[in-house]
Amino acid sequence: MQRVIAYVDGYNLYFGLREKGWKWFYWLNIPAMVSHLLKPHQTLVTTRYFTTIVKTPEAKRRRQSVYLEALRTLPDLTIHYGHFLSDNVICNNCGYRYITHHEKMTDVNIAVELMADAYENRFDTALLVSADSDLVAPVRAVQTLFPDKRTVVAFPPGRSSKALMQVAGAHIHIGPDALSDSVFPDELAKPDGYVLRRPAEWR
């Protein structure tokens, strides 16, 4: 069997789902979705999920916290965290000042884990779930340095990148079929018996 490790850009996937209006799929079992993308001769070794903790607003932070707890019940998934940076922005037209936040470190974290796993010979195929063109360099490096390995890009709903298409060994698009069969049940029990519930806003 061909070994596969999945590298999932959490926010890229989330925003693809959000732009489609597919809130039902926010409560997503990531490894189950990845398994629907594999070929019969492939086996999923592990899934690496990359995200950043939301701090505000509080309701959004709580929803993400519940979801991350649900993901942590899965035995073959690891979560890798980045962080948010704050920027002070001034409107050129009216001079209004406001603060925006943008995610940092996800692309770097993916690149590091991808290269480390390739070097340690942990996979035959890397499945990258993202449309972030900042990942072109590590994908190209894996293809060049490890010619016996393959990198496949799985684009989130409504997203794509020509640059990633050009460097990856292959690309696919994640559709509703792979998603609809990969949602957690509305109630999910943790090993300690605590029950996690799908946020009402994600219905």
C-alpha positions, 0 to 999 in steps of 0.5 A, spaced: 500 500 500 502 507 498 503 511 504 499 518 504 500 523 509 495 529 509 497 536 510 490 540 511 490 548 511 485 549 516 483 556 514 484 555 507 479 549 507 474 553 512 474 560 507 472 555 501 466 552 505 464 559 508 464 562 501 460 556 498 455 557 504 456 550 506 456 551 514 454 544 515 461 542 513 464 546 518 463 540 523 468 536 519 471 529 520 478 531 516 481 524 516 474 521 514 474 527 508 481 525 506 480 518 506 474 519 501 480 522 496 484 516 496 485 511 491 484 504 493 492 502 493 493 508 498 492 508 506 492 514 510 498 514 515 496 520 519 493 527 518 496 534 520 491 539 521 494 547 521 490 552 524 490 558 529 486 559 535 481 565 534 481 570 540 475 574 538 469 574 538 468 570 544 462 566 540 467 564 535 472 562 539 468 557 543 465 554 536 472 553 534 474 550 541 469 545 541 471 543 534 478 542 535 476 538 541 472 534 536 478 533 532 483 531 538 478 525 539 481 522 532 487 518 533 491 519 527 491 527 527 495 532 529 494 539 530 499 544 528 498 552 531 500 558 528 498 565 530 495 571 529 498 578 528 494 585 529 495 591 524 493 598 525 490 600 518 488 607 516 483 609 511 486 613 505 479 616 504 477 618 511 483 617 516 479 612 520 483 607 524 482 600 525 485 594 527 485 587 522 488 580 524 491 576 519 494 569 520 501 567 520 506 561 520 501 556 517 505 556 510 511 555 514 509 550 519 506 546 513 513 547 509 517 544 515 512 538 516 512 536 509 520 537 508 521 533 515 516 527 513 519 527 506 526 526 509 524 521 514 521 517 509 514 517 512 510 517 506 510 516 498 504 521 497 503 527 500 496 530 500 496 538 500 489 540 502 490 548 500 490 553 494 495 557 498 500 559 492 505 560 498 506 553 498 509 552 491 516 552 494 516 546 499 512 542 494 517 544 488 522 542 493 519 535 495 518 534 487 525 535 486 529 532 492 525 526 493 523 524 486 520 517 488 515 521 492 509 525 489 505 531 492 498 531 490 494 538 491 486 537 493 483 544 492 478 546 497 471 548 495 471 554 490 478 555 490 484 553 486 491 555 484 495 555 477 501 555 481 500 549 485 497 546 479 504 547 475 508 544 481 504 538 484 504 531 481 497 532 480 491 536 483 484 534 485 478 538 487 474 537 494 466 536 492 460 535 496 460 528 496 467 527 499 464 532 505 457 530 506 460 523 508 465 526 513 461 530 518 461 528 525 455 526 528 451 532 532 454 529 539 460 526 540 463 523 546 470 524 548 474 518 552 472 521 559 465 521 557 464 529 556 459 530 550 461 535 544 455 538 540 455 541 534 455 548 534 447 551 533 450 556 528 453 550 524 447 547 521 
